[in-house]
Amino acid sequence: AIDFRKTLDIPKEAFVSLFMFDMRSTLNRKNPQATVEAFSQFAKGKKDAYLILKVNRWQRDVHESLQWLPKSENIKIVKETLSPAQLTDLYEASNCYISLHRSEGFGRTLVEALQHGLWLISCKYSGPADFLTNQNTHLVSWEPKTVHKGDYPHNTHSTWAEPSVAETVVQLEKLYVQHQQNLGKKTKRNQAGIETGKQFTLQALAEKYRPILMSYLR
C-alpha cells in the first residue's frame, strides 16, 4: 500500500481534493483548468488545503500543455502509472473529488470516487448525469457553451457545458468547514455516494445484464 499523504508531503489532518485526467482525452473537454482555478480561489490563505492531480499518460509535450498550472506547494501532481490497488490508496488519501468536465462519457473516476466514499463536486451534465443526484453530489450549475473549431477534434458544430467555478468554490468551502468540524472524529464518508456506487459493482452489473444476455442465448 502507498501512503500518498506521506509520499506527497501532505499533513494527515489536511483537506485534500482530487481530480484525474488523461492527456489524450483533450484538456478542453476534461477542463482541469477550471478545477485548478476553483481550488486556487478556495485555498487562498489556507495552509491545510491540497489538490492532487493524477495525470494519465504523462508523455513528451506535457510540460508545454500544462504551462497554465500555477506553481504551488499545495498542488501535487501524480504522473506514475498506478495499479488498481494503488488507485484505491489514492482515493483513500483524498476527501473530495472534483470534476468540472465540459463533456464526459460514462464517468468512471466519478463512480470510483463515490464507491470510496469521497464527497463529489460536479455538474449534472453528459454521461454522469445518469447517476449524479443532489444526495450523492455537491452539484454546481453549468451554462451551455459553443464548441469552437479547435476546441475538440473533428468538431463541426455542437455545445457542451461550462461549469460554474464560483459555485465550486462555495461547495469546497462547505466541505472544508465540515472537514474541520470532524477533525479528531471518525472520518465522515459520502454514504449516499457509496450506495450509488453499489449499482456499478461487477456483481450488480452481472445481475442486471444477465437476463438480457440470456435472451440472446435462447
N, C-alpha and C positions, 0 to 999 in steps of 0.2 A: 504494500500500500504506500501511496505517496501522500505526505502531509504537505499539501500545496501552500498552506499558510506559512509554514516554516520555510519551504523552498523559495517562496516569493517574498519572504520577509514581511509578512502581514501579521499584525498582532491578533491573538486569539479572540479578543473582545471586539475587534473591528467589524464594521458593517460592509459586507462585500457583495458587489453586483457582478454579474457575469453576462457575457454575450459571445457567441461563437459564430464565425462566418468563414466562408470558403472563398479564396481569392479568385476562383474560376466561376463563382456564382454572380459576378459583377457587383461591385461595391454600390452602384447606384440603386440596385434592387434591394440588397440586404440593408443598406443605409446605416452602417456603423457610425458614420459621421454624426447622425442625429443622437445616437446613444452617447457618444463621447461629449457632444455639446451639452446634452441634458445633465450628464454626470458632472461635467466641469462646473456648470452653474450651481448645481446642488452641493458640490463638495467644497465650495469656497469657504475657507475658514474652518474646515473640518479635517482634523488630522487622522481621524479614525474611520474614514470612508475610502473605500478602494474599488477600483474597477478592474476585472480580469477580462482581457480579450483573448480568446482562443482562436488563433488564425490557422485554418487548414490550408494545406498545400502551399506552404511558405516556399517561395522559389525566387529565382532572379527577377529583378524589376520590382520586387515587393517594396523595397525601401523607397523607391520613387512613388509607388502607388499609395504609400502611407505617409507622405510628407505632411499631410494635414494633422497627423496625430500630435497633440501637444506633449512636450517633454515634461512629464510629471512623475514624481515618486509614487503617486497614488494610482497610476495606471500601469498595470502589469501585463505583459504580453507572453503568452504561451504559444510557441510555434512548433514544438516537437509533436510527432505523431504519437497518439496515446492509444493504449489498448482499451477495450470496454471497461475493464476493472479500474484503470487509471482515470477514465472519463467519469466514472462513478465517484472517485476520490475528488475530482474537480468540482462536481456538483455539490458534494458534501461539504466542500470548503467554502461554499457560497451561501448567501442569504436570499438573494433575489436574482431573477433572470430578466433581462430587458431585450425586447425585440421590437424595434420600430421599423419593421420591414415595409417597403412600399408595395411589394408583392411577394407572395410566398407559395410554395407548393403545399405539401402536407403539413410541414412544420414539425419535423421530428425532434429538434432540440427543445422546442416549446413543450412537447409532450413529455420528454425525458425530464425536463426541469420540474414539471408538475408531479411526475411519478416520484421524484426525490423530495417532494415537499417544499420546493422553493416557492417563494412569492413571485408572481409573474406580473410584469408591466408590459402591456402590448396593446395593439389596436385590433378590433374585431373586423378584420378585412382579409380577403383571399382565403386560402386553404384553412388556416387556423380558426376561421370564423365558425367552422363546423363544431368546434369543441370549447371555444372560449366563452365564458359567461361572467356575469357580474359577481358570481360566487367564487369562482376559481382564479379570477384575474383582476388586477387593478387596471381597468380599461382606460385608454386615452382616446380622444376623438381624432378624426382624420378628415382631411379635405381632399376631394378629387384633384388630381394634377395631370396635365397632359404629358405624355411620354414623348419627348422630342427626339429627333434624329440624333443618334449617337449615345442616347441615354441607355439604350438596351439593344443588343444585336438583332438585326433583321426586323426592327420595328418599323411599321409604316404609320399607323395612327391608332393610339389607344390611350387609356388613362390608368393611373394607379393611385395609391394613397400617399398622402403627405401627413404622417402622424404628428401630433402636437408635442413639441419639445417642452413648451411651458407647462402643460399638464403632466408630462413625465416628471419634471422637477418637483411638482406638488406631490405626486404619488411617491417619489423617492423620499421626500421629507416625512410623509406619513409612516412609511416603513422604517425609516431611520429612528423616529420617535418611538415606535413600537419596539424596535430592537433595543433601544436604550432602556426602556421600561422593563424589559425582560432579562437584562443582564444579571447573571448570577442565578437565574431560574432555569428550569428545563426549557430547552430551545423550543419555541413555538413554531410548528410547521404548518404549511398550507394544506390542511386536511381535505378541503374541497378539491384541491388540485390532485391530491393523492387518489381520491375516489374517482376523479375524471380519468386519471392515468390507468386505472384498473381495466377500463374497457379496451385498452390497447396492448394488454399483455398477450403473449403468444397463446395462452390457454383461452382467453376471452375471444380472440380473433378466430381461433380454430373452431370454437363452438358456434360463432356467428356465421362463418362461411361454410361449415361442414354440410348443411342441408343443400346449399347451392351447388357445391362440388359433387355431392352425391347424386343430384338431379342429372348431371352430365354423364354419370356412370351407369345410369339405368338403361 
